[in-house]
C-alpha cells in the first residue's frame, strides 16, 4: 500500500472523459511547496466500485474531494459514503462552488463528510492538511464548515488570494496521459467574471469572498505556456477561464499582450477560450487568430432582448449578432452558449429565439457553429435564479434533484418534446459511436 499525506480525488461522475483537474493541480502544487506528499486520483469516468477499489491501494491522513457543480454530485456522495462504510479512518473534506453554497444541506444529508472548504481552497486546504497531519485542532481554521454535536459550524470566511501570480503553477501529474488521449492541456489565466448574469454561479462564488474578477499578468501566463510548450510538448491549450478577455481596458490589453508574446516567441499553438459577445473586437480577435486561437465559446444565451435583460446580461441582441459576424469573418469555430427555455419564457420570446438561431446560422457556416437548441435554464446553487425560484416556490426538490415547470403550459409541452428528441438523438449517437461536430477540429494535429 502506497502512503501519502494527502489524497486529492476527482470522483466518479457522468462525464465521458477524464480531463485534467486544474483545481486539484493547484492544491497539489501548494501542498508540495510545504513538503506535504500528495497523490492525485483522477477518476470521473470510473464507477463508484472501481474508484473505491483504487483508493484502497493508498493510505493518507486527509482526503480532499472536488465537487465543483451539482451535476453528478450524487455519485460523488455515493463514493464518499462507501469509503466510510468500508471503514476508512481518514479526514474527508470536500470543496467547490456547489459545496460552498449548499454545505449545510450536504452535511446534514451525508455524515461521512468531516469538513467543507468554503471558497478558494489553496490557502485553506494547506492549513487544514498541516493541522490534521500534526494532530492539532483543525476546527479553528478560517474558511471551513464542520459538524459538531449534530450542529453545522461555519468558521470565519477566508479572503480570496489577492495576487494570482503568487500561486505556483498547477501540478501536471495527469497531463502526459491526458495529452495522449485528448491532445490538449488546460489553463486558467483568470478567476471569476466581471459580468452579473443571474444564472451564473461563478460570479457569486468569488464575490462572496472578495473581488469577483481577478487576472493573472500576461508575463505569468506566458511563463506557464512556456512550461507546457517546452517541457510537455503541448501544442493545444484550452483556457478554462469563465471570461478570457475580461472587458475593455486592462482585459483587452492583457489579451493582446499574450497574443503578441506568442507571436514574438514563434510558438506553434492552437488555442480555445470563453468570452462574452461584447468582448469580441475584430482587431483584437484578428491578433488572437494569428497567435493560434481557433475556438471560441461565446456566451450569447438568448436572441430575445427581454430574456437577456431578465438574465442581466447587460448586452443587446444586436451585439450578439455583431460578435457572431466578426467570429464568422475570422473563420473561428464557435460554441454558442444558448438558453432556449426559462421558467418565464413567453411565446413571443420563443419566436425571437428561433428567429435569432435562423439568423445566426446564416451569419456563419453551420459547420463552424455549434449550440444546443433544447437547452433549459439551470437554477445552479448560489445564483439569483435559484433564489428567485425558491422564493416563488417554483423550485422543487433539493440541490441534488431539482425541477421546475415553465409558466406557459404550451411551451412546457414543447420543451418536453425537444428534450425527449434530444435524449433519443444522444442515445443513438452513443450506441453507434457517432462523433458530431468533430470536437478536435480546433486543435493542431
C-alpha positions in Angstrom: 0.0 0.0 0.0 1.4 3.4 -1.0 1.5 6.1 1.7 0.8 9.8 1.1 -0.1 12.6 3.5 -3.0 13.7 1.2 -5.1 12.1 -1.5 -6.8 14.5 -3.8 -9.7 13.0 -5.8 -11.7 13.9 -8.8 -14.6 11.5 -8.1 -16.9 9.4 -10.3 -19.3 11.4 -12.4 -21.3 11.1 -15.6 -18.8 12.8 -18.0 -17.3 10.6 -20.6 -13.7 12.0 -20.5 -11.2 12.4 -17.7 -9.9 15.9 -18.3 -7.1 17.5 -16.2 -8.5 18.8 -13.0 -6.7 22.2 -12.6 -8.3 22.9 -9.2 -6.7 19.7 -7.7 -3.5 20.6 -9.6 -3.2 23.9 -7.8 -3.9 22.3 -4.5 -1.2 19.7 -5.1 1.3 22.3 -6.1 0.6 24.4 -2.9 0.8 21.3 -0.7 4.1 20.2 -2.2 5.6 23.6 -1.6 5.1 22.9 2.1 6.7 19.5 1.9 3.4 17.6 2.1 3.2 14.4 -0.1 0.2 14.2 -2.4 -1.4 11.8 -4.8 -4.0 12.9 -7.3 -6.6 10.4 -8.4 -8.5 11.5 -11.5 -11.5 9.1 -11.7 -14.5 10.8 -13.2 -15.1 8.1 -15.8 -14.8 5.3 -13.2 -17.8 3.6 -11.5 -18.1 4.0 -7.7 -16.9 0.4 -7.0 -13.9 0.9 -9.3 -13.0 4.1 -7.6 -13.4 2.6 -4.2 -11.1 -0.3 -5.0 -8.5 2.1 -6.3 -8.5 4.2 -3.1 -7.8 1.1 -1.1 -4.3 1.0 -2.7 -3.3 4.1 -0.8 -3.3 5.4 2.8 -3.4 9.0 3.9 -4.3 11.3 6.8 -6.6 13.6 4.8 -8.7 13.0 1.7 -9.8 16.1 -0.4 -12.6 15.6 -2.9 -13.6 18.2 -5.5 -17.3 18.6 -6.3 -17.5 21.8 -8.5 -21.1 21.6 -9.6 -24.3 19.8 -8.8 -24.3 17.6 -11.9 -23.1 14.1 -10.9 -22.7 15.2 -7.2 -24.9 12.3 -6.2 -22.2 9.9 -7.5 -19.5 11.7 -5.5 -21.6 11.4 -2.4 -22.2 7.7 -3.0 -18.5 7.3 -3.3 -17.8 9.2 -0.1 -20.4 7.2 1.8 -19.0 4.0 0.5 -15.5 5.0 1.7 -16.7 5.5 5.3 -18.8 2.4 5.2 -15.7 0.4 4.2 -14.0 1.6 7.4 -11.8 4.4 6.0 -10.5 6.3 9.0 -9.4 9.4 7.3 -10.5 13.1 7.4 -12.7 13.7 4.4 -13.2 17.2 3.2 -14.9 18.5 0.1 -14.8 21.7 -1.8 -16.1 23.5 -4.9 -18.7 26.0 -6.0 -21.6 23.8 -5.1 -20.5 22.8 -1.6 -19.7 26.4 -0.8 -23.3 27.4 -1.2 -25.0 24.2 0.0 -22.7 22.9 2.7 -25.3 22.8 5.4 -27.7 20.7 3.3 -24.9 18.5 2.2 -23.5 17.8 5.6 -26.9 17.1 7.1 -27.5 14.5 4.3 -24.0 12.9 4.3 -22.5 12.4 7.7 -19.4 10.8 6.2 -18.1 14.3 5.3 -15.9 15.8 8.1 -15.5 19.3 6.7 -16.2 21.6 3.8 -13.7 24.1 2.4 -15.6 27.3 1.5 -14.4 29.4 -1.4 -10.9 29.2 -2.8 -9.1 26.2 -1.5 -5.4 26.8 -1.8 -4.6 28.5 1.5 -7.4 26.9 3.5 -6.7 23.3 2.4 -3.0 23.7 3.0 -3.6 24.9 6.6 -6.2 22.1 7.1 -3.8 19.5 5.9 -0.9 20.7 8.0 -3.1 20.9 11.1 -4.5 17.4 10.7 -1.1 15.9 10.0 0.3 17.5 13.1 -2.6 16.2 15.2 -3.8 19.7 16.2 -7.3 21.1 16.4 -8.4 21.8 12.8 -11.8 23.2 13.8 -10.4 26.7 14.3 -9.3 27.1 10.7 -10.8 30.0 8.8 -12.7 29.2 5.6 -14.2 25.8 6.6 -17.5 24.4 7.9 -17.8 21.3 10.0 -20.3 19.2 12.1 -20.2 19.4 15.9 -22.9 17.6 18.0 -25.3 17.5 15.0 -24.9 21.2 14.5 -23.2 22.7 11.5 -20.5 25.3 12.5 -19.4 27.9 9.9 -16.0 29.5 10.7 -14.9 33.0 9.7 -14.5 33.2 5.9 -11.1 33.4 4.3 -10.4 36.3 1.8 -9.6 35.5 -1.8 -5.9 35.3 -2.9 -5.0 38.9 -3.9 -2.3 38.1 -6.3 -2.9 35.1 -8.6 0.7 35.3 -9.8 1.8 34.3 -6.3 0.4 30.8 -6.8 2.6 28.0 -8.1 1.7 26.6 -11.5 -0.7 23.6 -11.1 0.8 20.2 -10.7 0.5 18.3 -14.0 0.5 14.7 -12.7 -2.1 13.5 -15.2 -1.1 15.7 -18.2 1.0 13.2 -20.1 -1.9 10.7 -20.1 -4.4 13.4 -21.0 -2.3 14.6 -23.9 -2.2 11.0 -25.3 -5.9 10.7 -25.0 -7.3 14.2 -25.7 -4.4 16.1 -27.3 -4.7 19.3 -25.3 -3.8 20.9 -22.0 -5.9 23.3 -19.9 -5.0 26.6 -18.3 -6.6 29.2 -16.1 -5.4 32.8 -16.7 -8.1 34.4 -14.5 -10.7 33.6 -11.9 -14.3 34.9 -12.0 -16.0 37.3 -14.4 -16.9 41.0 -14.5 -20.5 40.3 -15.5 -23.6 39.9 -13.3 -25.5 37.1 -15.1 -28.4 35.9 -12.9 -27.9 32.2 -13.8 -24.1 32.1 -13.3 -22.7 30.5 -10.1 -19.1 31.6 -10.8 -19.7 35.3 -10.0 -21.4 34.9 -6.6 -18.8 32.3 -5.7 -16.0 34.8 -5.9 -17.9 37.9 -4.9 -18.9 36.2 -1.7 -15.2 36.4 -0.5 -13.7 39.3 -2.4 -13.3 40.7 -6.0 -15.5 38.8 -8.5 -12.8 39.0 -11.2 -9.0 38.7 -11.0 -6.5 38.3 -13.8 -3.0 36.8 -13.8 -0.4 39.0 -15.5 0.4 38.3 -19.2 4.0 37.6 -18.1 2.9 34.9 -15.6 0.6 33.3 -18.2 3.4 33.2 -20.7 5.7 31.5 -18.1 3.2 28.7 -17.7 2.7 28.4 -21.5 6.5 28.1 -21.9 6.5 25.2 -19.4 3.7 23.4 -21.2 5.2 24.0 -24.6 8.8 23.1 -23.8 8.6 20.6 -21.0 5.4 18.7 -22.0 5.3 19.3 -25.8 1.9 20.9 -25.6 0.6 22.4 -28.8 -3.1 22.8 -28.0 -4.3 24.8 -24.9 -7.9 25.2 -23.8 -8.3 28.2 -21.4 -11.0 27.4 -18.8 -11.5 31.0 -17.8 -15.1 32.0 -17.5 -14.0 35.1 -19.4 -10.6 35.1 -21.0 -10.7 38.6 -22.5 -12.0 40.4 -19.4 -13.6 43.5 -20.9 -12.3 46.7 -22.5 -9.3 48.3 -20.9 -6.9 46.2 -18.9 -8.6 42.9 -20.0 -8.2 43.8 -23.7 -4.6 45.0 -23.2 -3.7 41.7 -21.4 -5.2 39.5 -24.0 -3.4 41.4 -26.7 -0.1 41.1 -24.8 -0.5 37.4 -24.6 -1.2 37.1 -28.3 1.7 39.3 -29.3 4.1 37.4 -27.0 3.1 34.1 -28.5 3.8 35.5 -32.0 7.1 37.1 -30.8 8.3 33.7 -29.5 7.0 32.0 -32.6 5.1 29.4 -30.7 3.1 26.9 -32.8 -0.1 26.8 -30.8 -3.8 26.3 -31.2 -6.0 27.9 -28.5 -9.6 27.8 -27.2 -11.2 30.5 -25.0 -14.5 31.5 -23.5 -15.8 35.1 -23.6 -18.8 37.4 -23.7 -20.1 38.8 -27.0 -19.3 42.4 -26.1 -15.6 41.3 -25.7 -15.4 40.4 -29.4 -13.4 43.1 -31.0 -12.3 42.5 -34.6 -8.8 43.9 -34.3 -8.1 42.0 -31.0 -9.5 38.7 -32.3 -7.5 39.0 -35.6 -4.3 39.2 -33.5 -5.5 36.3 -31.3 -6.3 34.3 -34.5 -2.7 34.8 -35.7 -1.5 33.7 -32.3 -3.4 30.4 -32.7 -6.9 31.0 -31.4 -9.2 28.7 -33.3 -12.2 28.0 -31.0 -14.4 30.4 -29.0 -17.1 29.6 -26.5 -19.4 32.6 -26.8 -22.0 33.3 -24.1 -24.8 34.5 -26.2 -27.6 33.0 -24.1 -30.6 34.4 -25.9 -31.9 36.1 -29.0 -34.7 37.8 -27.1 -33.9 41.2 -25.6 -36.4 40.7 -22.7 -34.8 37.4 -21.8 -31.3 39.0 -22.0 -32.5 41.7 -19.7 -34.0 39.1 -17.3 -30.7 37.2 -17.3 -28.9 40.5 -16.5 -26.6 40.0 -19.5 -26.1 43.8 -20.0 -25.9 43.2 -23.7 -28.2 43.6 -26.8 -29.3 41.1 -29.4 -27.5 43.3 -32.0 -24.2 42.9 -30.1 -24.7 39.2 -30.1 -25.2 39.1 -33.9 -22.2 41.5 -34.4 -20.0 39.2 -32.4 -21.1 36.2 -34.5 -20.4 38.1 -37.7 -16.9 39.0 -36.6 -16.1 35.5 -35.5 -17.5 34.2 -38.8 -15.4 36.5 -40.9 -12.3 35.4 -39.0 -13.3 31.7 -39.5 -13.4 30.6 -35.9 -15.2 27.5 -34.6 -17.9 28.9 -32.2 -19.6 27.0 -29.4 -22.6 29.2 -28.7 -23.9 29.2 -25.1 -27.7 29.5 -25.6 -30.7 29.2 -23.2 -33.7 28.5 -25.3 -36.1 28.0 -22.4 -36.5 29.5 -18.9 -39.4 29.4 -16.5 -40.9 32.8 -17.6 -40.4 32.5 -21.4 -43.3 33.6 -23.5 -44.4 32.6 -27.0 -43.1 35.9 -28.3 -39.7 35.3 -26.7 -39.5 31.7 -28.0 -40.2 33.0 -31.5 -37.5 35.6 -31.1 -35.1 32.9 -30.1 -35.9 30.8 -33.1 -35.6 33.9 -35.4 -32.2 34.6 -33.8 -31.0 31.0 -34.4 -32.1 31.3 -38.0 -30.1 34.5 -38.4 -27.1 33.1 -36.6 -26.9 30.1 -38.9 -26.9 32.4 -41.9 -24.2 34.6 -40.3 -21.5 31.9 -40.3 -21.2 28.4 -41.7 -23.2 25.8 -39.8 -20.2 23.5 -39.7 -18.5 26.2 -37.6 -21.4 27.0 -35.2 -22.4 24.6 -32.5 -25.3 25.0 -30.0 -28.0 23.1 -28.1 -31.5 24.1 -29.2 -33.1 22.1 -26.3 -31.3 23.9 -23.5 -33.2 25.0 -20.4 -32.1 27.4 -17.7 -30.4 25.6 -14.7 -31.0 27.0 -11.2 -27.5 26.5 -10.0 -26.7 26.7 -6.3 -25.9 30.2 -5.2 -27.4 32.0 -8.2 -30.1 34.7 -8.3 -32.1 32.4 -10.5 -32.1 29.7 -7.7 -33.1 32.2 -5.1 -35.9 33.6 -7.2 -37.3 30.1 -7.9 -37.2 29.1 -4.3 -38.8 32.4 -3.2 -41.7 31.9 -5.8 -41.9 28.2 -4.9 -41.2 27.1 -8.4 -38.2 25.2 -7.3 -39.0 21.6 -6.4 -36.8 19.1 -4.7 -33.3 19.8 -3.3 -29.9 20.7 -4.7 -29.2 17.1 -5.8 -32.5 16.7 -7.6 -34.4 19.8 -8.5 -37.0 20.6 -11.1 -39.3 23.4 -12.2 -42.1 23.9 -14.8 -42.4 26.7 -17.4 -45.2 29.2 -16.7 -46.6 28.7 -20.2 -48.1 25.1 -20.4 -47.8 25.1 -24.2 -44.1 25.9 -24.0 -43.6 23.3 -21.3 -45.0 20.7 -23.7 -42.8 22.0 -26.5 -39.7 21.8 -24.2 -40.6 18.2 -23.2 -40.8 17.3 -26.9 -37.4 19.0 -27.6 -35.8 17.3 -24.6 -37.2 13.8 -25.5 -35.9 14.1 -29.0 -32.5 15.3 -27.7 -32.2 12.3 -25.4 -33.2 10.0 -28.3 -30.6 11.6 -30.6 -27.9 11.4 -27.9 -28.6 7.7 -27.3 -28.4 6.9 -31.0 -25.1 8.7 -31.3 -23.7 6.9 -28.2 -24.9 3.5 -29.4 -23.3 3.9 -32.8 -20.3 5.9 -31.5 -21.2 8.9 -33.8 -19.0 11.9 -33.2 -20.8 15.1 -34.1 -19.1 18.4 -34.8 -15.6 16.8 -34.5 -14.6 18.2 -31.1 -10.9 18.1 -32.2 -11.3 20.3 -35.3 -9.9 23.3 -33.4 -6.7 21.5 -32.5 -3.3 21.2 -34.2 -2.8 17.5 -35.1 
